[in-house]
Amino acid sequence: MLFKFCLLFACLAVAYGTSTKILVNNKVWVTVPVDARKAAGWQCTACGVLYNVVMVAEDLAAGPLTAALETACAATGPAAVVCEALVPFVVGAVEQYGKKLTHDQLCKKIIKAC
């Protein structure tokens, strides 16, 4: 009985202690406390949400843009952890590309999602 309890506890610890590394911009790995199977889908969801905010608020300075992106991430529910990890990269992309930033550039080339 004690063995079964220890095994169950170990499985739960592994399930809740899982983290995944996400490659961003071909050179940076971001670690998020999410299972790898969920991270890919949440990364794509987060990218869509972040891009929509950028299109509305692209003329904002870095500080207000970061705040707007973080607020949008909070509304994504369980994907918020992944979304918030991507915010600095989105702000950097907006500063680099400005109004020329496309959905494909952000989601496929920079964030590597979808």
N, CA, C and O of each residue as an XYZ file, in Angstrom:
456
protein
N       0.827     -1.189      0.000
C       0.000      0.000      0.000
C       0.873      1.255      0.000
O       0.606      2.208     -0.732
N       1.895      1.244      0.810
C       2.800      2.389      0.874
C       3.493      2.596     -0.470
O       3.692      3.733     -0.898
N       3.861      1.498     -1.138
C       4.502      1.596     -2.453
C       3.571      2.270     -3.461
O       4.007      3.129     -4.228
N       2.283      1.884     -3.465
C       1.323      2.488     -4.393
C       1.168      3.979     -4.122
O       1.083      4.779     -5.053
N       1.133      4.346     -2.854
C       1.014      5.759     -2.495
C       2.236      6.537     -2.969
O       2.096      7.626     -3.525
N       3.413      6.002     -2.760
C       4.645      6.669     -3.200
C       4.694      6.785     -4.722
O       5.121      7.810     -5.254
N       4.263      5.753     -5.412
C       4.235      5.780     -6.873
C       3.253      6.840     -7.376
O       3.558      7.582     -8.310
N       2.088      6.905     -6.762
C       1.100      7.918     -7.132
C       1.654      9.314     -6.882
O       1.504     10.199     -7.724
N       2.281      9.517     -5.753
C       2.865     10.821     -5.424
C       3.958     11.192     -6.422
O       4.040     12.344     -6.848
N       4.788     10.239     -6.793
C       5.859     10.503     -7.764
C       5.278     10.870     -9.125
O       5.781     11.777     -9.787
N       4.228     10.176     -9.547
C       3.586     10.497    -10.832
C       2.983     11.889    -10.813
O       3.101     12.633    -11.787
N       2.341     12.244     -9.718
C       1.768     13.587     -9.607
C       2.852     14.653     -9.607
O       2.686     15.708    -10.218
N       3.943     14.389     -8.937
C       5.044     15.352     -8.897
C       5.621     15.575    -10.285
O       5.949     16.703    -10.654
N       5.743     14.511    -11.044
C       6.256     14.636    -12.407
C       5.258     15.386    -13.278
O       5.645     16.237    -14.079
N       3.979     15.073    -13.123
C       2.953     15.714    -13.948
C       2.865     17.210    -13.680
O       2.714     18.000    -14.612
N       2.958     17.603    -12.418
C       2.838     19.018    -12.089
C       4.165     19.748    -12.115
O       4.181     20.979    -12.078
N       5.254     19.052    -12.177
C       6.559     19.691    -12.196
C       7.163     19.763    -13.580
O       8.344     20.080    -13.723
N       6.381     19.479    -14.594
C       6.868     19.449    -15.961
C       7.113     20.855    -16.476
O       6.322     21.766    -16.233
N       8.204     21.018    -17.179
C       8.462     22.293    -17.845
C       8.922     22.002    -19.268
O       9.444     20.928    -19.566
N       8.716     22.971    -20.125
C       9.032     22.823    -21.537
C       9.840     24.016    -21.995
O       9.601     25.142    -21.558
N      10.794     23.773    -22.873
C      11.567     24.867    -23.455
C      10.986     25.204    -24.818
O      10.726     24.319    -25.633
N      10.785     26.501    -25.053
C      10.244     26.992    -26.316
C      11.339     27.775    -27.020
O      11.952     28.658    -26.421
N      11.591     27.463    -28.282
C      12.582     28.189    -29.075
C      11.946     29.448    -29.647
O      10.898     29.392    -30.291
N      12.594     30.584    -29.405
C      12.101     31.860    -29.912
C      13.219     32.537    -30.686
O      14.351     32.631    -30.210
N      12.895     33.002    -31.872
C      13.824     33.793    -32.683
C      15.114     33.049    -33.038
O      16.167     33.671    -33.176
N      15.040     31.729    -33.185
C      16.164     30.870    -33.590
C      17.363     30.878    -32.660
O      18.385     30.274    -32.989
N      17.282     31.536    -31.516
C      18.465     31.579    -30.666
C      18.182     31.590    -29.173
O      19.107     31.403    -28.382
N      16.959     31.799    -28.765
C      16.641     31.920    -27.348
C      15.659     30.824    -26.955
O      14.654     30.605    -27.630
N      15.959     30.147    -25.870
C      15.056     29.140    -25.326
C      14.390     29.723    -24.093
O      15.066     30.217    -23.192
N      13.068     29.666    -24.052
C      12.300     30.143    -22.914
C      11.683     28.924    -22.240
O      11.038     28.111    -22.901
N      11.875     28.793    -20.940
C      11.313     27.671    -20.200
C       9.989     28.087    -19.582
O       9.912     29.096    -18.882
N       8.956     27.311    -19.842
C       7.636     27.563    -19.275
C       7.191     26.323    -18.507
O       7.482     25.202    -18.923
N       6.489     26.511    -17.392
C       6.080     25.369    -16.568
C       4.831     24.675    -17.112
O       3.802     24.605    -16.439
N       4.937     24.169    -18.330
C       3.797     23.556    -19.009
C       4.268     22.287    -19.705
O       5.408     22.208    -20.164
N       3.399     21.309    -19.780
C       3.680     20.078    -20.504
C       3.899     20.399    -21.984
O       3.240     21.286    -22.526
N       4.799     19.700    -22.628
C       5.159     19.972    -24.028
C       3.971     19.843    -24.970
O       3.864     20.597    -25.937
N       3.076     18.896    -24.698
C       1.913     18.717    -25.576
C       0.994     19.930    -25.539
O       0.423     20.309    -26.561
N       0.852     20.534    -24.376
C      -0.007     21.708    -24.247
C       0.703     22.966    -24.725
O       0.065     23.873    -25.259
N       2.002     23.027    -24.539
C       2.759     24.245    -24.843
C       2.649     24.646    -26.305
O       2.522     25.834    -26.602
N       2.694     23.701    -27.215
C       2.645     24.031    -28.645
C       1.321     24.684    -29.023
O       1.307     25.690    -29.731
N       0.229     24.131    -28.567
C      -1.083     24.710    -28.858
C      -1.264     26.059    -28.198
O      -1.806     26.988    -28.797
N      -0.807     26.164    -26.960
C      -0.935     27.428    -26.240
C      -0.042     28.494    -26.846
O      -0.377     29.678    -26.821
N       1.082     28.081    -27.386
C       1.999     29.023    -28.029
C       1.330     29.630    -29.264
O       1.455     30.828    -29.515
N       0.634     28.815    -30.019
C      -0.074     29.293    -31.209
C      -1.219     30.222    -30.808
O      -1.410     31.273    -31.420
N      -1.973     29.842    -29.792
C      -3.051     30.693    -29.284
C      -2.504     32.024    -28.813
O      -3.052     33.079    -29.132
N      -1.424     31.972    -28.054
C      -0.809     33.191    -27.526
C      -0.335     34.094    -28.647
O      -0.495     35.313    -28.571
N       0.240     33.523    -29.673
C       0.744     34.328    -30.778
C      -0.387     35.083    -31.463
O      -0.241     36.261    -31.787
N      -1.504     34.417    -31.682
C      -2.654     35.080    -32.295
C      -3.167     36.233    -31.458
O      -3.469     37.304    -31.986
N      -3.268     36.020    -30.152
C      -3.730     37.071    -29.243
C      -2.750     38.236    -29.237
O      -3.158     39.394    -29.325
N      -1.467     37.936    -29.133
C      -0.448     38.987    -29.092
C      -0.421     39.786    -30.390
O      -0.284     41.010    -30.363
N      -0.548     39.108    -31.514
C      -0.530     39.814    -32.798
C      -1.728     40.761    -32.914
O      -1.593     41.879    -33.410
N      -2.897     40.309    -32.456
C      -4.082     41.167    -32.507
C      -3.897     42.425    -31.669
O      -4.316     43.506    -32.081
N      -3.283     42.301    -30.513
C      -3.021     43.473    -29.670
C      -2.025     44.395    -30.360
O      -2.194     45.614    -30.340
N      -1.002     43.834    -30.961
C       0.017     44.640    -31.644
C      -0.609     45.446    -32.778
O      -0.258     46.609    -32.974
N      -1.522     44.848    -33.518
C      -2.139     45.561    -34.638
C      -2.983     46.742    -34.170
O      -3.097     47.741    -34.881
N      -3.567     46.638    -32.993
C      -4.376     47.727    -32.447
C      -3.494     48.779    -31.790
O      -3.781     49.973    -31.875
N      -2.427     48.343    -31.139
C      -1.626     49.245    -30.314
C      -0.191     49.389    -30.801
O       0.711     49.563    -29.982
N       0.049     49.322    -32.090
C       1.426     49.309    -32.586
C       2.168     50.630    -32.406
O       3.396     50.657    -32.483
N       1.444     51.728    -32.168
C       2.103     53.017    -31.988
C       2.468     53.304    -30.536
O       2.989     54.377    -30.232
N       2.203     52.370    -29.644
C       2.534     52.564    -28.232
C       4.022     52.385    -27.993
O       4.698     51.657    -28.720
N       4.524     53.056    -26.967
C       5.913     52.858    -26.544
C       6.023     51.483    -25.890
O       5.016     50.822    -25.638
N       7.246     51.065    -25.621
C       7.487     49.712    -25.098
C       6.754     49.446    -23.783
O       6.187     48.367    -23.608
N       6.753     50.397    -22.863
C       6.103     50.196    -21.561
C       4.606     49.951    -21.672
O       4.114     48.928    -21.195
N       3.868     50.877    -22.296
C       2.426     50.652    -22.444
C       2.091     49.439    -23.318
O       1.093     48.760    -23.078
N       2.911     49.168    -24.315
C       2.682     47.994    -25.162
C       2.844     46.717    -24.346
O       2.051     45.784    -24.473
N       3.868     46.682    -23.514
C       4.083     45.520    -22.643
C       2.887     45.318    -21.727
O       2.420     44.193    -21.551
N       2.390     46.403    -21.141
C       1.229     46.309    -20.250
C       0.000     45.807    -21.002
O      -0.750     44.980    -20.481
N      -0.212     46.299    -22.219
C      -1.362     45.856    -23.017
C      -1.244     44.377    -23.374
O      -2.232     43.643    -23.335
N      -0.040     43.944    -23.721
C       0.176     42.537    -24.069
C      -0.022     41.635    -22.856
O      -0.619     40.565    -22.971
N       0.473     42.057    -21.700
C       0.315     41.251    -20.484
C      -1.147     41.149    -20.074
O      -1.587     40.106    -19.591
N      -1.902     42.229    -20.266
C      -3.335     42.198    -19.970
C      -4.047     41.218    -20.897
O      -4.910     40.458    -20.456
N      -3.691     41.233    -22.170
C      -4.288     40.294    -23.122
C      -3.912     38.859    -22.772
O      -4.733     37.951    -22.908
N      -2.687     38.651    -22.326
C      -2.247     37.305    -21.942
C      -3.047     36.773    -20.763
O      -3.390     35.591    -20.719
N      -3.343     37.645    -19.811
C      -4.091     37.218    -18.629
C      -5.465     36.669    -19.008
O      -6.018     35.827    -18.300
N      -6.009     37.142    -20.115
C      -7.333     36.695    -20.554
C      -7.300     35.366    -21.305
O      -8.355     34.838    -21.657
N      -6.126     34.820    -21.555
C      -6.041     33.564    -22.310
C      -6.198     32.330    -21.435
O      -6.086     31.207    -21.928
N      -6.450     32.516    -20.159
C      -6.665     31.387    -19.256
C      -5.391     30.599    -19.022
O      -4.363     31.177    -18.668
N      -5.441     29.276    -19.214
C      -4.263     28.459    -18.929
C      -3.079     28.745    -19.853
O      -1.941     28.424    -19.511
N      -3.331     29.338    -21.006
C      -2.245     29.671    -21.934
C      -1.483     30.915    -21.500
O      -0.490     31.279    -22.129
N      -1.932     31.570    -20.439
C      -1.312     32.820    -19.987
C       0.166     32.654    -19.651
O       0.958     33.565    -19.892
N       0.544     31.521    -19.106
C       1.948     31.299    -18.739
C       2.844     31.355    -19.973
O       3.900     31.987    -19.955
N       2.418     30.701    -21.025
C       3.185     30.696    -22.273
C       3.138     32.074    -22.912
O       4.153     32.579    -23.393
N       1.973     32.673    -22.915
C       1.778     33.985    -23.527
C       2.682     35.037    -22.881
O       3.347     35.802    -23.580
N       2.704     35.074    -21.558
C       3.514     36.069    -20.847
C       5.009     35.872    -21.092
O       5.769     36.840    -21.083
N       5.427     34.647    -21.309
C       6.843     34.392    -21.597
C       7.244     34.945    -22.959
O       8.421     35.216    -23.195
N       6.281     35.112    -23.850
C       6.563     35.587    -25.206
C       6.512     37.106    -25.343
O       6.976     37.645    -26.348
N       5.961     37.801    -24.358
C       5.771     39.256    -24.440
C       7.055     40.016    -24.766
O       7.022     40.861    -25.661
N       8.185     39.769    -24.098
C       9.396     40.544    -24.429
C       9.839     40.382    -25.883
O      10.375     41.317    -26.478
N       9.617     39.211    -26.446
C      10.013     38.968    -27.832
C       9.085     39.689    -28.804
O       9.517     40.152    -29.860
N       7.822     39.780    -28.445
C       6.864     40.500    -29.282
C       7.172     41.988    -29.257
O       7.146     42.644    -30.299
N       7.464     42.527    -28.082
C       7.819     43.945    -27.971
C       9.077     44.228    -28.794
O       9.146     45.241    -29.489
N      10.057     43.351    -28.723
C      11.276     43.510    -29.518
C      10.999     43.478    -31.011
O      11.587     44.247    -31.773
N      10.104     42.589    -31.431
C       9.758     42.500    -32.855
C       9.039     43.759    -33.321
O       9.268     44.230    -34.435
N       8.175     44.302    -32.476
C       7.468     45.534    -32.830
C       8.454     46.686    -32.940
O       8.348     47.515    -33.844
N       9.413     46.741    -32.023
C      10.424     47.801    -32.086
C      11.291     47.660    -33.334
O      11.714     48.661    -33.912
N      11.554     46.431    -33.749
C      12.411     46.204    -34.909
C      11.671     46.416    -36.234
O      12.192     47.079    -37.132
N      10.464     45.859    -36.362
C       9.752     45.881    -37.638
C       8.689     46.973    -37.747
O       8.348     47.393    -38.853
N       8.166     47.434    -36.622
C       7.119     48.456    -36.646
C       5.884     47.982    -37.378
O       5.419     46.862    -37.168
N       5.350     48.838    -38.240
C       4.108     48.530    -38.956
C       4.292     47.467    -40.029
O       3.306     46.968    -40.571
N       5.512     47.114    -40.341
C       5.770     46.093    -41.361
C       5.646     44.673    -40.812
O       5.697     43.711    -41.578
N       5.484     44.529    -39.498
C       5.384     43.212    -38.870
C       4.112     42.507    -39.333
O       3.010     43.045    -39.220
N       4.282     41.305    -39.851
C       3.128     40.519    -40.297
C       2.883     39.364    -39.335
O       3.727     39.040    -38.499
N       1.719     38.756    -39.468
C       1.378     37.609    -38.629
C       2.370     36.470    -38.854
O       2.801     35.830    -37.895
N       2.737     36.212    -40.110
C       3.693     35.141    -40.406
C       5.065     35.422    -39.801
O       5.702     34.516    -39.265
N       5.524     36.671    -39.882
C       6.823     37.003    -39.287
C       6.809     36.728    -37.794
O       7.728     36.111    -37.256
N       5.748     37.195    -37.125
C       5.687     37.051    -35.677
C       5.490     35.600    -35.260
O       6.235     35.086    -34.426
N       4.503     34.948    -35.830
C       4.130     33.612    -35.354
C       4.977     32.476    -35.913
O       5.147     31.455    -35.246
N       5.505     32.628    -37.107
C       6.274     31.532    -37.702
C       7.781     31.733    -37.626
O       8.518     30.771    -37.413
N       8.250     32.959    -37.795
C       9.693     33.189    -37.824
C      10.267     33.589    -36.473
O      11.378     33.185    -36.132
N       9.522     34.382    -35.696
C      10.052     34.860    -34.421
C       9.652     33.934    -33.279
O      10.510     33.446    -32.543
N       8.356     33.694    -33.131
C       7.877     32.865    -32.022
C       7.920     31.377    -32.351
O       7.928     30.557    -31.434
N       7.947     31.009    -33.604
C       8.005     29.603    -34.032
C       6.774     28.820    -33.580
O       6.887     27.729    -33.022
N       5.598     29.394    -33.830
C       4.345     28.728    -33.467
C       3.473     28.587    -34.705
O       3.749     29.192    -35.741
N       2.447     27.808    -34.596
C       1.433     27.610    -35.651
C       2.061     27.045    -36.907
O       1.364     26.814    -37.895
